[in-house]
Amino acid sequence: MAETTNRSVAETTNGSAAGAPATAVAATRVPDFFIVGHEKCGTTALYQMLKRHPQIFMPEVKEPRFFATDQRSQLARQPPAGRPRTLEGYLSLFAPAGAEQRIGEASPQYLRSTAAAGGIAEVQPAARIIAILREPASYLRSFHLQLTANRVETQRDFRKAIALEEQRRQGKRIPRGSHHPETLMYSQHVRYVEQLRRYHAVFPPENVLVLIYDDFRADNEGTIRRVLRFLEVDETCPIETIDTYPVTSARFVHLHRLAGVARRARKNPAAAGVLSRAVNALIPKPMRSDAFRAKWRRTVYTAPGPPDEAFMLELRRRFKPEVVALSDYLGRDLVSLWGYDSLD
């Protein structure tokens, strides 16, 4: 493995780590690489595959989101478990890494964040950046389904949710309890060229790897080998490939919420709330098996209905200029790959 360029926090921040004494963090390493997004483009599968490589360390917390400071809720009383707000707390996520391991993290919100690129460059100017892009209309539909499943979006009709953007930009029609209304500004998520430029402005081009979701789906193993070469680790190491998760829709919303409470308690018992721990404790042991969970998923979740093709076509016409610009920016014909060449 190539010699790491990782520096201690003391070197990077002149001994300051969000108020922490330099001696507390002087030997702490910052990540070598970042999977910056987007959501619903295979970032979870990539995270899990890289996490299994012996020369790579990634924390149990998949989405620390530390550098997306512009997306932090001003309403939440405290950050979600596993997402520290101080540099010292953030760097503690990587403390278990071996001295010879590349360390990285995956926060798919970083790509649309206006602050993340600069924040990452400040603490790790030699960072390697991995972005995954998907055809805009299908990406937004998948993202909308995810938001409704997570109860961030209450408008279940995709067309109507997109139509609400202007009102929500004015602070209207925001779902009750939504701490991140900017997440519902769907069209802002597919400003791909603008997002990539933020990273190219602070990192050399050879440090930014842009993957296309279609390639990931078509050749899962080939894509992961390309990433391993980019990270300069052993690309011949056997790694079980993982397909990207299919989008599902909850048949029973209340059962979906119950499953989420139990899942949070399993992942982080110490940080789970009283309700989460209580729900998890009440679940009989046989019901915690993989077989039961698979049956549960089949019962609670179903494949989403077919998309509104007329509206999908409308969106593709709307986003064609962005796809043309992205093709020029990357030097790859995404217009043809994504079928935009046939649009009127």
Contacts in CASP RR format, 6 or more apart in sequence:
PFRMAT RR
TARGET T0000
AUTHOR 0000-0000-0000
METHOD contacts of the structure
MODEL  1
MAETTNRSVAETTNGSAAGAPATAVAATRVPDFFIVGHEKCGTTALYQML
KRHPQIFMPEVKEPRFFATDQRSQLARQPPAGRPRTLEGYLSLFAPAGAE
QRIGEASPQYLRSTAAAGGIAEVQPAARIIAILREPASYLRSFHLQLTAN
RVETQRDFRKAIALEEQRRQGKRIPRGSHHPETLMYSQHVRYVEQLRRYH
AVFPPENVLVLIYDDFRADNEGTIRRVLRFLEVDETCPIETIDTYPVTSA
RFVHLHRLAGVARRARKNPAAAGVLSRAVNALIPKPMRSDAFRAKWRRTV
YTAPGPPDEAFMLELRRRFKPEVVALSDYLGRDLVSLWGYDSLD
1 55 0 8 1.000
1 100 0 8 1.000
1 102 0 8 1.000
1 232 0 8 1.000
1 233 0 8 1.000
1 234 0 8 1.000
2 232 0 8 1.000
4 32 0 8 1.000
4 102 0 8 1.000
5 32 0 8 1.000
5 126 0 8 1.000
6 29 0 8 1.000
6 30 0 8 1.000
6 32 0 8 1.000
6 103 0 8 1.000
6 124 0 8 1.000
6 126 0 8 1.000
7 29 0 8 1.000
7 30 0 8 1.000
7 124 0 8 1.000
8 25 0 8 1.000
8 26 0 8 1.000
8 27 0 8 1.000
8 28 0 8 1.000
8 29 0 8 1.000
9 15 0 8 1.000
9 17 0 8 1.000
9 25 0 8 1.000
9 26 0 8 1.000
9 28 0 8 1.000
9 29 0 8 1.000
9 30 0 8 1.000
9 87 0 8 1.000
9 91 0 8 1.000
9 123 0 8 1.000
10 22 0 8 1.000
10 25 0 8 1.000
10 26 0 8 1.000
12 30 0 8 1.000
12 122 0 8 1.000
12 123 0 8 1.000
12 124 0 8 1.000
13 87 0 8 1.000
13 123 0 8 1.000
15 22 0 8 1.000
15 25 0 8 1.000
15 26 0 8 1.000
16 22 0 8 1.000
17 24 0 8 1.000
17 25 0 8 1.000
17 28 0 8 1.000
17 86 0 8 1.000
17 87 0 8 1.000
17 88 0 8 1.000
17 91 0 8 1.000
18 85 0 8 1.000
18 86 0 8 1.000
18 87 0 8 1.000
18 88 0 8 1.000
19 86 0 8 1.000
19 88 0 8 1.000
20 86 0 8 1.000
20 87 0 8 1.000
20 88 0 8 1.000
24 88 0 8 1.000
25 87 0 8 1.000
25 88 0 8 1.000
25 91 0 8 1.000
28 88 0 8 1.000
28 91 0 8 1.000
28 92 0 8 1.000
28 94 0 8 1.000
28 95 0 8 1.000
29 91 0 8 1.000
29 94 0 8 1.000
29 97 0 8 1.000
29 103 0 8 1.000
30 91 0 8 1.000
30 94 0 8 1.000
30 123 0 8 1.000
30 124 0 8 1.000
31 94 0 8 1.000
31 103 0 8 1.000
31 104 0 8 1.000
31 105 0 8 1.000
31 124 0 8 1.000
31 127 0 8 1.000
32 102 0 8 1.000
32 103 0 8 1.000
32 104 0 8 1.000
32 124 0 8 1.000
32 126 0 8 1.000
32 127 0 8 1.000
32 128 0 8 1.000
32 231 0 8 1.000
33 102 0 8 1.000
33 103 0 8 1.000
33 104 0 8 1.000
33 127 0 8 1.000
33 128 0 8 1.000
33 129 0 8 1.000
33 130 0 8 1.000
33 231 0 8 1.000
34 104 0 8 1.000
34 105 0 8 1.000
34 106 0 8 1.000
34 107 0 8 1.000
34 110 0 8 1.000
34 120 0 8 1.000
34 127 0 8 1.000
34 128 0 8 1.000
34 129 0 8 1.000
34 130 0 8 1.000
35 43 0 8 1.000
35 46 0 8 1.000
35 47 0 8 1.000
35 50 0 8 1.000
35 104 0 8 1.000
35 105 0 8 1.000
35 106 0 8 1.000
35 107 0 8 1.000
35 108 0 8 1.000
35 130 0 8 1.000
35 132 0 8 1.000
36 107 0 8 1.000
36 108 0 8 1.000
36 110 0 8 1.000
36 111 0 8 1.000
36 116 0 8 1.000
36 129 0 8 1.000
36 130 0 8 1.000
36 131 0 8 1.000
36 199 0 8 1.000
37 43 0 8 1.000
37 106 0 8 1.000
37 107 0 8 1.000
37 108 0 8 1.000
37 109 0 8 1.000
37 110 0 8 1.000
37 111 0 8 1.000
37 130 0 8 1.000
37 131 0 8 1.000
37 132 0 8 1.000
38 108 0 8 1.000
38 111 0 8 1.000
38 112 0 8 1.000
38 131 0 8 1.000
38 132 0 8 1.000
38 133 0 8 1.000
38 134 0 8 1.000
38 139 0 8 1.000
38 143 0 8 1.000
38 189 0 8 1.000
39 108 0 8 1.000
39 109 0 8 1.000
39 143 0 8 1.000
39 146 0 8 1.000
40 134 0 8 1.000
40 139 0 8 1.000
40 142 0 8 1.000
40 143 0 8 1.000
40 146 0 8 1.000
40 247 0 8 1.000
41 108 0 8 1.000
41 132 0 8 1.000
41 133 0 8 1.000
41 134 0 8 1.000
41 139 0 8 1.000
41 213 0 8 1.000
41 216 0 8 1.000
41 244 0 8 1.000
42 132 0 8 1.000
42 213 0 8 1.000
42 216 0 8 1.000
42 244 0 8 1.000
42 245 0 8 1.000
43 106 0 8 1.000
43 108 0 8 1.000
43 132 0 8 1.000
44 62 0 8 1.000
44 106 0 8 1.000
44 244 0 8 1.000
44 245 0 8 1.000
45 216 0 8 1.000
45 220 0 8 1.000
45 242 0 8 1.000
45 243 0 8 1.000
45 244 0 8 1.000
45 245 0 8 1.000
46 106 0 8 1.000
46 130 0 8 1.000
46 132 0 8 1.000
46 216 0 8 1.000
46 224 0 8 1.000
46 227 0 8 1.000
47 58 0 8 1.000
47 62 0 8 1.000
47 106 0 8 1.000
48 242 0 8 1.000
49 224 0 8 1.000
49 239 0 8 1.000
49 240 0 8 1.000
49 241 0 8 1.000
49 242 0 8 1.000
50 56 0 8 1.000
50 58 0 8 1.000
50 104 0 8 1.000
50 224 0 8 1.000
50 227 0 8 1.000
50 231 0 8 1.000
51 58 0 8 1.000
52 239 0 8 1.000
52 240 0 8 1.000
53 228 0 8 1.000
53 233 0 8 1.000
53 234 0 8 1.000
53 237 0 8 1.000
53 239 0 8 1.000
54 101 0 8 1.000
54 237 0 8 1.000
55 100 0 8 1.000
55 101 0 8 1.000
55 102 0 8 1.000
55 233 0 8 1.000
55 234 0 8 1.000
55 237 0 8 1.000
56 101 0 8 1.000
56 102 0 8 1.000
56 103 0 8 1.000
56 104 0 8 1.000
56 231 0 8 1.000
56 233 0 8 1.000
57 94 0 8 1.000
57 96 0 8 1.000
57 97 0 8 1.000
57 98 0 8 1.000
57 101 0 8 1.000
57 102 0 8 1.000
57 103 0 8 1.000
57 104 0 8 1.000
58 103 0 8 1.000
58 104 0 8 1.000
58 105 0 8 1.000
58 106 0 8 1.000
59 93 0 8 1.000
59 94 0 8 1.000
59 105 0 8 1.000
60 267 0 8 1.000
61 82 0 8 1.000
61 83 0 8 1.000
61 93 0 8 1.000
61 105 0 8 1.000
62 105 0 8 1.000
62 106 0 8 1.000
63 83 0 8 1.000
63 106 0 8 1.000
63 107 0 8 1.000
63 108 0 8 1.000
63 109 0 8 1.000
64 82 0 8 1.000
64 83 0 8 1.000
64 84 0 8 1.000
64 90 0 8 1.000
64 93 0 8 1.000
64 105 0 8 1.000
64 107 0 8 1.000
65 71 0 8 1.000
65 83 0 8 1.000
65 107 0 8 1.000
65 109 0 8 1.000
65 110 0 8 1.000
66 83 0 8 1.000
66 84 0 8 1.000
66 85 0 8 1.000
66 87 0 8 1.000
66 90 0 8 1.000
66 107 0 8 1.000
67 107 0 8 1.000
67 110 0 8 1.000
67 113 0 8 1.000
67 115 0 8 1.000
67 116 0 8 1.000
67 118 0 8 1.000
67 119 0 8 1.000
67 120 0 8 1.000
68 107 0 8 1.000
68 109 0 8 1.000
68 110 0 8 1.000
68 113 0 8 1.000
68 115 0 8 1.000
68 116 0 8 1.000
69 113 0 8 1.000
69 115 0 8 1.000
69 116 0 8 1.000
69 119 0 8 1.000
70 113 0 8 1.000
70 114 0 8 1.000
70 115 0 8 1.000
71 109 0 8 1.000
71 113 0 8 1.000
71 180 0 8 1.000
71 182 0 8 1.000
71 183 0 8 1.000
72 79 0 8 1.000
72 85 0 8 1.000
73 179 0 8 1.000
73 180 0 8 1.000
75 177 0 8 1.000
75 179 0 8 1.000
76 179 0 8 1.000
79 85 0 8 1.000
81 264 0 8 1.000
81 268 0 8 1.000
81 271 0 8 1.000
81 272 0 8 1.000
82 93 0 8 1.000
82 268 0 8 1.000
82 271 0 8 1.000
84 90 0 8 1.000
84 92 0 8 1.000
84 93 0 8 1.000
87 123 0 8 1.000
93 105 0 8 1.000
94 103 0 8 1.000
94 104 0 8 1.000
94 105 0 8 1.000
97 103 0 8 1.000
102 231 0 8 1.000
102 232 0 8 1.000
102 233 0 8 1.000
107 116 0 8 1.000
109 116 0 8 1.000
110 116 0 8 1.000
110 117 0 8 1.000
110 120 0 8 1.000
111 131 0 8 1.000
111 195 0 8 1.000
112 188 0 8 1.000
112 189 0 8 1.000
112 191 0 8 1.000
112 195 0 8 1.000
114 198 0 8 1.000
116 198 0 8 1.000
117 198 0 8 1.000
117 199 0 8 1.000
117 201 0 8 1.000
117 202 0 8 1.000
117 203 0 8 1.000
118 198 0 8 1.000
118 202 0 8 1.000
120 127 0 8 1.000
120 129 0 8 1.000
120 202 0 8 1.000
121 127 0 8 1.000
121 202 0 8 1.000
121 203 0 8 1.000
125 202 0 8 1.000
125 203 0 8 1.000
126 207 0 8 1.000
127 203 0 8 1.000
127 207 0 8 1.000
128 207 0 8 1.000
128 208 0 8 1.000
128 209 0 8 1.000
128 230 0 8 1.000
128 231 0 8 1.000
129 199 0 8 1.000
129 203 0 8 1.000
129 207 0 8 1.000
129 208 0 8 1.000
129 209 0 8 1.000
130 209 0 8 1.000
130 211 0 8 1.000
130 227 0 8 1.000
130 230 0 8 1.000
131 195 0 8 1.000
131 196 0 8 1.000
131 199 0 8 1.000
131 208 0 8 1.000
131 209 0 8 1.000
131 210 0 8 1.000
131 211 0 8 1.000
132 210 0 8 1.000
132 211 0 8 1.000
132 212 0 8 1.000
132 213 0 8 1.000
132 216 0 8 1.000
133 192 0 8 1.000
133 210 0 8 1.000
133 211 0 8 1.000
133 212 0 8 1.000
133 213 0 8 1.000
133 326 0 8 1.000
134 142 0 8 1.000
134 212 0 8 1.000
134 213 0 8 1.000
134 214 0 8 1.000
135 213 0 8 1.000
135 214 0 8 1.000
135 323 0 8 1.000
135 338 0 8 1.000
136 190 0 8 1.000
136 192 0 8 1.000
136 315 0 8 1.000
136 316 0 8 1.000
136 319 0 8 1.000
136 322 0 8 1.000
136 323 0 8 1.000
137 312 0 8 1.000
137 315 0 8 1.000
137 316 0 8 1.000
137 319 0 8 1.000
138 312 0 8 1.000
139 189 0 8 1.000
139 190 0 8 1.000
139 213 0 8 1.000
140 158 0 8 1.000
140 162 0 8 1.000
140 186 0 8 1.000
140 189 0 8 1.000
140 190 0 8 1.000
140 315 0 8 1.000
141 158 0 8 1.000
141 307 0 8 1.000
141 312 0 8 1.000
142 247 0 8 1.000
143 186 0 8 1.000
143 189 0 8 1.000
144 153 0 8 1.000
144 158 0 8 1.000
144 161 0 8 1.000
144 186 0 8 1.000
145 247 0 8 1.000
145 248 0 8 1.000
145 249 0 8 1.000
145 304 0 8 1.000
146 247 0 8 1.000
147 153 0 8 1.000
147 183 0 8 1.000
147 184 0 8 1.000
148 154 0 8 1.000
148 155 0 8 1.000
148 156 0 8 1.000
148 249 0 8 1.000
149 248 0 8 1.000
149 249 0 8 1.000
149 250 0 8 1.000
149 256 0 8 1.000
151 175 0 8 1.000
151 257 0 8 1.000
152 175 0 8 1.000
152 178 0 8 1.000
152 180 0 8 1.000
152 183 0 8 1.000
152 184 0 8 1.000
153 161 0 8 1.000
153 175 0 8 1.000
153 184 0 8 1.000
154 175 0 8 1.000
154 176 0 8 1.000
155 161 0 8 1.000
155 164 0 8 1.000
155 175 0 8 1.000
158 307 0 8 1.000
158 308 0 8 1.000
158 311 0 8 1.000
159 308 0 8 1.000
159 311 0 8 1.000
161 184 0 8 1.000
161 186 0 8 1.000
162 186 0 8 1.000
162 187 0 8 1.000
162 315 0 8 1.000
164 173 0 8 1.000
164 184 0 8 1.000
165 184 0 8 1.000
165 185 0 8 1.000
165 186 0 8 1.000
165 187 0 8 1.000
167 173 0 8 1.000
168 174 0 8 1.000
168 181 0 8 1.000
168 184 0 8 1.000
168 185 0 8 1.000
169 185 0 8 1.000
171 181 0 8 1.000
174 181 0 8 1.000
174 184 0 8 1.000
175 184 0 8 1.000
178 184 0 8 1.000
182 188 0 8 1.000
187 318 0 8 1.000
190 319 0 8 1.000
190 322 0 8 1.000
191 322 0 8 1.000
192 322 0 8 1.000
192 326 0 8 1.000
192 329 0 8 1.000
193 322 0 8 1.000
193 325 0 8 1.000
193 326 0 8 1.000
193 329 0 8 1.000
196 208 0 8 1.000
196 210 0 8 1.000
196 329 0 8 1.000
199 208 0 8 1.000
200 208 0 8 1.000
209 226 0 8 1.000
209 227 0 8 1.000
209 230 0 8 1.000
210 330 0 8 1.000
211 223 0 8 1.000
211 226 0 8 1.000
211 227 0 8 1.000
212 332 0 8 1.000
212 334 0 8 1.000
212 337 0 8 1.000
213 244 0 8 1.000
214 337 0 8 1.000
214 338 0 8 1.000
215 223 0 8 1.000
216 223 0 8 1.000
216 244 0 8 1.000
217 243 0 8 1.000
217 244 0 8 1.000
220 241 0 8 1.000
220 242 0 8 1.000
220 243 0 8 1.000
221 241 0 8 1.000
224 239 0 8 1.000
224 241 0 8 1.000
225 235 0 8 1.000
228 234 0 8 1.000
228 235 0 8 1.000
228 237 0 8 1.000
229 235 0 8 1.000
246 303 0 8 1.000
247 303 0 8 1.000
247 304 0 8 1.000
248 297 0 8 1.000
248 301 0 8 1.000
248 302 0 8 1.000
248 303 0 8 1.000
248 304 0 8 1.000
249 301 0 8 1.000
249 302 0 8 1.000
249 303 0 8 1.000
249 304 0 8 1.000
249 305 0 8 1.000
250 256 0 8 1.000
250 300 0 8 1.000
250 301 0 8 1.000
251 299 0 8 1.000
251 300 0 8 1.000
251 301 0 8 1.000
251 302 0 8 1.000
252 299 0 8 1.000
252 300 0 8 1.000
255 299 0 8 1.000
255 300 0 8 1.000
256 300 0 8 1.000
256 301 0 8 1.000
258 279 0 8 1.000
259 296 0 8 1.000
259 300 0 8 1.000
261 275 0 8 1.000
261 276 0 8 1.000
261 279 0 8 1.000
261 280 0 8 1.000
262 276 0 8 1.000
262 279 0 8 1.000
262 280 0 8 1.000
262 283 0 8 1.000
264 272 0 8 1.000
264 276 0 8 1.000
265 272 0 8 1.000
265 273 0 8 1.000
265 276 0 8 1.000
265 277 0 8 1.000
265 279 0 8 1.000
265 280 0 8 1.000
266 280 0 8 1.000
269 277 0 8 1.000
269 280 0 8 1.000
272 280 0 8 1.000
286 292 0 8 1.000
313 343 0 8 1.000
316 338 0 8 1.000
316 339 0 8 1.000
316 340 0 8 1.000
316 343 0 8 1.000
317 343 0 8 1.000
317 344 0 8 1.000
320 335 0 8 1.000
320 340 0 8 1.000
320 343 0 8 1.000
323 334 0 8 1.000
323 335 0 8 1.000
323 338 0 8 1.000
323 340 0 8 1.000
324 335 0 8 1.000
324 340 0 8 1.000
326 334 0 8 1.000
327 333 0 8 1.000
327 334 0 8 1.000
327 335 0 8 1.000
334 340 0 8 1.000
335 341 0 8 1.000
END
